[in-house]
Amino acid sequence: MQSMNKTSGEFEARSYFPTPVTLFDLPDGDHLNGLLGPLILAREKSQASVDHSNLGGWQSADDFQDWSGDAGAKLLGHGVALANRLTADRDGNPVEIEWRVNSWANINRKGHANEFHTHPGCFWSGSYYVDDGGTADDRSLGGEFEIKDPRGVAPAMYAPDLCYNLPGCQSLGASELIFPRAGAMVLFPSWLSHAVRPYRGSGTRISVAFNFSL
């Protein structure tokens, strides 16, 4: 009787339904952060927080692009350029879109977080880290950007200790974590459910979030 552990012949394993999540270190990130940090902290003092997905902390209205000056324009320009590089028509041909942008600033201090949410009515969404609050050097401080598997929890419900032995399948039904670092941008599809885990440091975690729609 042939062992079931032996694979007979060649097989083809395909990975369908990939989800693009892109990380990009801005070449002028240090310079922009030196301008944006004080600007956002000053805005916090003059404007009450908006309450959306944030669990504590401060969030501006979605008009960052209107008050952030040249530094904000350069930051969002990087996002637009990245979105254009990663957007194509259904035949894979590159396209250049005049994106409609809305963006806002976030400040999280100890214990602050953001619950899971999506950004309806948009194509790309992103976050840029002005100040990681020390988490790049000490991951125990938390504040991770958490993305939920869009394939759902079903794969993890029957036998959660098992997974499929193929690339990209070890996290089925779970979450992935991205650790913030100052100067880094994360770009992802707006339908991807995401959150920010509680920040446990004593510093100030500053980020800018944005949406691109048609």
N, C-alpha and C positions, 0 to 999 in steps of 0.2 A: 504494500500500500504506500503510495507516494506521500511524503510529508507535506502538510499544508503550509509549512513555513518556507518552502522552496518556491521561488517564482519561475515559472516556465516561460521562456521567451522574453522578448523585449516588450516594453510598454511605453506609452507616451503619457506624461503627466502634464496637464495644462492648468495654469492659474487664471481663473476667470474673475471678473468683477473687482479688479484692483481699485484702491482708493488712493489718490495722490495727496500726500502730505509732504510739503517741501520746506526745508530749512535753509535759510540764506543769511550769511553773515555780511552785513553792510560794510563796504570798504571804508566809508566815512562815518561809521557808527560812533566811534569815540567822540568825534567832533559834534555830531548831531545830539548825542546824549548830554554833552556839556551845555547845549543850548536849550534842549527840551525839558530837562529835569527841573531847573528853576522856574521855567515858564508854567509847567503843569502844577508845581507846588503853589505858585502864586494864584493860579486859577482856582485851586481848591479853597483858598481863603476867601475868594470873592463870589463863589457860586456854590449853592447847595447841591448835594449829591442827588443824582437821578437813581431811582430804584428799579432795576431790571433783574438781571441774574445775580447781582452782587449780594453776598451775604456779609454785610458789614463793609467797611472801606468806603472809598469815594469814587464816584463815576460821573464824568461830565456829561452834558447833553451831547448829542451826536453832531456837534458842530466844530469839532477839533480843527477841521480844515479851514475854518473861518478865522480862528484866532491864533493859530500856531505859526504864522508868518512863513519866512523862507525855509526855516528848519523843518516845519511840518510839511511844506510843499515838496521838499527834497525827499523826505521819508516816504510820503505817499507816492512820489514819482518812482521810487525803487519798487514799491508794491505793484504799480501799474505795469512797469517794465517786466517784472516777473510774471504777472498774470498774462500778459501778451505772449510771452515765451511759452507758456503752458496751456494756451487755449488754441484749439484748432476746429475746423469744420469736421463733419462726419467722415470725410475722406482722408482726414489727417493733414489737410493743408493749413498752414499757419494763417491766422487772421489778426488784424489789429483793430481793436475796439475802442471807441471813445467811452470809457467806463464812467458811470455815475457813481460818485464816491460819497459815502458818509462814514464818519470816524469819531472816536471818542477816547478820552484818556481815563486811566484807572490807577488808583492808588490803594494798595493793600498793606496794612500793618498787621501786627501779631493777631492771629486768630481769624483773619478775614479770608474769604473764599468766594467762589462763584459756583452756583449750582449748574447741573446739566441743562443745556439749551441748544437750540439751533438758530439759524438766521434766515427765516423765510423771506422769499422775494429777492434773493441775491444769488449770484453765481459763485463768486469767490469770497471768502472771509480770511482775515489774518490778524495776527498779533505781533507787535514789535516790543522788545524789552529795552526800556530806557535804563532801568536799574533793577537788577535781579535780587536785590536785598541780601546778597551774600550766598544765595542758593547755588550758584555755579561752583563755589569753593566748598560748600558744606551741604550736601544733599539732605541731611537730616532736618534742615530748616523747612522742608516741604515747599508748598507753592507750585507744585508741578502742574503743567498743562495736561489734562487727561482727556483722551478721546475714546469713545465707546465703539466697539465693533459694530459696524452697520449691518452685519449679517445676523445680528440678534443674539439672544442668549441661548437659543435652542441647542446649539452644539455642545454647550457645557452642562445641560440639565440632566442628561441621561447618565453619562459616565464622566464626571468632571475631571477625573485624574487621567483620562485618555485624550489623545489628539491624533490628528492625521499626520503621517510622517512625510510631509511635503513642505516645501518652502512657503512661509507665510501662514501656516496652519496651526502653529503652536499657541496662538493667542485667540483661537476661535471662541467667541462668546465672552471674551474678557475685555479689558481695557489696555491701552498703551499709554505710557507716560513720556512726556517730553520735558526735560529739565531746562528751565529758563537760563539764559545767559545774556548779559547786556550786549546789545548790538546785533542780536539775532532776530530774524523775522520768520514766522511760521505762516505758511499759506495753505489753505485747505478748502474743500468744497463746503459751501454754506449749509448744506443739509447734514453735515457730519455732526453728531451730538458730541458736545465737549463741555468741559468744566475746568475749574481751577481748584486744586486741593488747598486746604488751609495752610496759610503761611505761619510758620512757628518762630520766625526770627524776630530780632529786636530792631531791625532796620526798616527801610521803606522800599516797597516793591512797586515800581512804576512801569506801566505799559501803555501802549496805544493799540486800540483795536479798530478794525476797519472792514467795510463791506464794499464789494464792487458789484454793481448791477448794470443792466443794459439801459 
